[in-house]
Amino acid sequence: MKTSRLTVKGQVTLPKELRERFGLGPGTRVAFDAEGDGIKVRPVRKTILDWAGTLKSPEPGLSDDEIRRRVKNAVADKVVRDLSHGG
């Protein structure tokens, strides 16, 4: 069992072994759930709902290839924004 101390601000450091095992880095969001007499901590993974509002309706007459290109660019831009804002 890994342990960590609670700081005055209520913060804990997840042990390095667990951060590496679950691919958790700076800015990773985590969720806390009460479970019995303990607390379950789990990473919050992105879902399709996180992408809502990323894309605008395509212009009439665009080819499928152009729509795919725009989707890829929009998703890449959002990922870069999210990473640069820690989330």
Short mmCIF file of the C-alpha atoms (twelve columns), coordinates in Angstrom:
data_MODEL
# 
_entry.id   MODEL 
# 
loop_
_atom_site.group_PDB 
_atom_site.id 
_atom_site.type_symbol 
_atom_site.label_atom_id 
_atom_site.label_alt_id 
_atom_site.label_comp_id 
_atom_site.label_asym_id 
_atom_site.label_seq_id 
_atom_site.Cartn_x 
_atom_site.Cartn_y 
_atom_site.Cartn_z 
_atom_site.pdbx_PDB_model_num 
ATOM 1  C CA . MET A 1  0.000   0.000  0.000   1 
ATOM 2  C CA . LYS A 2  1.307   3.425  -0.971  1 
ATOM 3  C CA . THR A 3  0.835   6.377  1.390   1 
ATOM 4  C CA . SER A 4  1.077   10.157 1.192   1 
ATOM 5  C CA . ARG A 5  0.558   13.013 3.658   1 
ATOM 6  C CA . LEU A 6  -2.277  15.509 3.450   1 
ATOM 7  C CA . THR A 7  -1.001  19.119 3.274   1 
ATOM 8  C CA . VAL A 8  -2.497  22.071 5.141   1 
ATOM 9  C CA . LYS A 9  -4.366  22.905 1.906   1 
ATOM 10 C CA . GLY A 10 -5.839  19.381 1.715   1 
ATOM 11 C CA . GLN A 11 -3.563  18.279 -1.123  1 
ATOM 12 C CA . VAL A 12 -1.884  14.912 -1.571  1 
ATOM 13 C CA . THR A 13 0.800   13.696 -3.925  1 
ATOM 14 C CA . LEU A 14 0.003   10.517 -5.802  1 
ATOM 15 C CA . PRO A 15 2.982   8.165  -5.643  1 
ATOM 16 C CA . LYS A 16 5.137   8.190  -8.793  1 
ATOM 17 C CA . GLU A 17 4.543   4.473  -9.417  1 
ATOM 18 C CA . LEU A 18 0.762   5.039  -9.592  1 
ATOM 19 C CA . ARG A 19 1.079   8.190  -11.746 1 
ATOM 20 C CA . GLU A 20 3.199   6.257  -14.231 1 
ATOM 21 C CA . ARG A 21 0.999   3.139  -14.157 1 
ATOM 22 C CA . PHE A 22 -2.152  5.128  -14.955 1 
ATOM 23 C CA . GLY A 23 -0.545  7.707  -17.253 1 
ATOM 24 C CA . LEU A 24 -1.270  10.678 -14.998 1 
ATOM 25 C CA . GLY A 25 0.648   13.866 -15.621 1 
ATOM 26 C CA . PRO A 26 0.419   17.517 -14.630 1 
ATOM 27 C CA . GLY A 27 -3.051  18.891 -15.275 1 
ATOM 28 C CA . THR A 28 -4.757  15.487 -15.290 1 
ATOM 29 C CA . ARG A 29 -8.217  15.791 -13.791 1 
ATOM 30 C CA . VAL A 30 -9.180  13.268 -11.124 1 
ATOM 31 C CA . ALA A 31 -12.515 12.367 -9.550  1 
ATOM 32 C CA . PHE A 32 -13.123 11.425 -5.923  1 
ATOM 33 C CA . ASP A 33 -15.851 9.019  -4.793  1 
ATOM 34 C CA . ALA A 34 -16.760 7.904  -1.275  1 
ATOM 35 C CA . GLU A 35 -16.577 4.123  -1.201  1 
ATOM 36 C CA . GLY A 36 -17.379 2.352  2.043   1 
ATOM 37 C CA . ASP A 37 -15.020 3.787  4.631   1 
ATOM 38 C CA . GLY A 38 -12.552 5.039  2.026   1 
ATOM 39 C CA . ILE A 39 -12.100 7.369  -0.915  1 
ATOM 40 C CA . LYS A 40 -11.677 6.162  -4.493  1 
ATOM 41 C CA . VAL A 41 -9.554  8.402  -6.748  1 
ATOM 42 C CA . ARG A 42 -9.752  7.873  -10.497 1 
ATOM 43 C CA . PRO A 43 -8.615  9.782  -13.580 1 
ATOM 44 C CA . VAL A 44 -11.282 11.615 -15.545 1 
ATOM 45 C CA . ARG A 45 -10.954 10.542 -19.170 1 
ATOM 46 C CA . LYS A 46 -12.283 12.620 -22.020 1 
ATOM 47 C CA . THR A 47 -15.581 11.600 -23.548 1 
ATOM 48 C CA . ILE A 48 -17.272 12.609 -26.775 1 
ATOM 49 C CA . LEU A 49 -19.190 15.246 -24.785 1 
ATOM 50 C CA . ASP A 50 -15.922 17.093 -24.125 1 
ATOM 51 C CA . TRP A 51 -15.762 17.842 -27.860 1 
ATOM 52 C CA . ALA A 52 -19.244 19.432 -27.993 1 
ATOM 53 C CA . GLY A 53 -19.149 22.801 -29.707 1 
ATOM 54 C CA . THR A 54 -15.713 22.187 -31.215 1 
ATOM 55 C CA . LEU A 55 -16.963 21.943 -34.779 1 
ATOM 56 C CA . LYS A 56 -19.109 24.320 -36.742 1 
ATOM 57 C CA . SER A 57 -21.652 23.089 -39.275 1 
ATOM 58 C CA . PRO A 58 -19.899 22.458 -42.587 1 
ATOM 59 C CA . GLU A 59 -20.544 24.724 -45.513 1 
ATOM 60 C CA . PRO A 60 -22.837 23.214 -48.137 1 
ATOM 61 C CA . GLY A 61 -20.979 21.485 -50.949 1 
ATOM 62 C CA . LEU A 62 -17.823 20.518 -49.023 1 
ATOM 63 C CA . SER A 63 -16.297 17.198 -49.988 1 
ATOM 64 C CA . ASP A 64 -16.004 14.403 -47.425 1 
ATOM 65 C CA . ASP A 65 -12.219 14.785 -47.548 1 
ATOM 66 C CA . GLU A 66 -12.454 18.508 -46.763 1 
ATOM 67 C CA . ILE A 67 -14.851 17.847 -43.868 1 
ATOM 68 C CA . ARG A 68 -12.464 15.185 -42.475 1 
ATOM 69 C CA . ARG A 69 -9.527  17.597 -42.812 1 
ATOM 70 C CA . ARG A 70 -11.424 20.311 -40.949 1 
ATOM 71 C CA . VAL A 71 -12.493 17.877 -38.219 1 
ATOM 72 C CA . LYS A 72 -8.891  16.700 -37.718 1 
ATOM 73 C CA . ASN A 73 -7.675  20.300 -37.523 1 
ATOM 74 C CA . ALA A 74 -10.396 21.343 -35.092 1 
ATOM 75 C CA . VAL A 75 -9.708  18.381 -32.804 1 
ATOM 76 C CA . ALA A 76 -5.953  19.006 -32.915 1 
ATOM 77 C CA . ASP A 77 -6.497  22.686 -32.067 1 
ATOM 78 C CA . LYS A 78 -8.717  21.755 -29.094 1 
ATOM 79 C CA . VAL A 79 -6.181  19.236 -27.775 1 
ATOM 80 C CA . VAL A 80 -3.425  21.860 -27.948 1 
ATOM 81 C CA . ARG A 81 -5.642  24.427 -26.160 1 
ATOM 82 C CA . ASP A 82 -6.593  21.904 -23.456 1 
ATOM 83 C CA . LEU A 83 -2.965  20.893 -22.896 1 
ATOM 84 C CA . SER A 84 -1.791  24.490 -22.704 1 
ATOM 85 C CA . HIS A 85 -4.476  25.248 -20.101 1 
ATOM 86 C CA . GLY A 86 -3.739  22.214 -17.927 1 
ATOM 87 C CA . GLY A 87 -6.770  20.185 -18.716 1 
# 
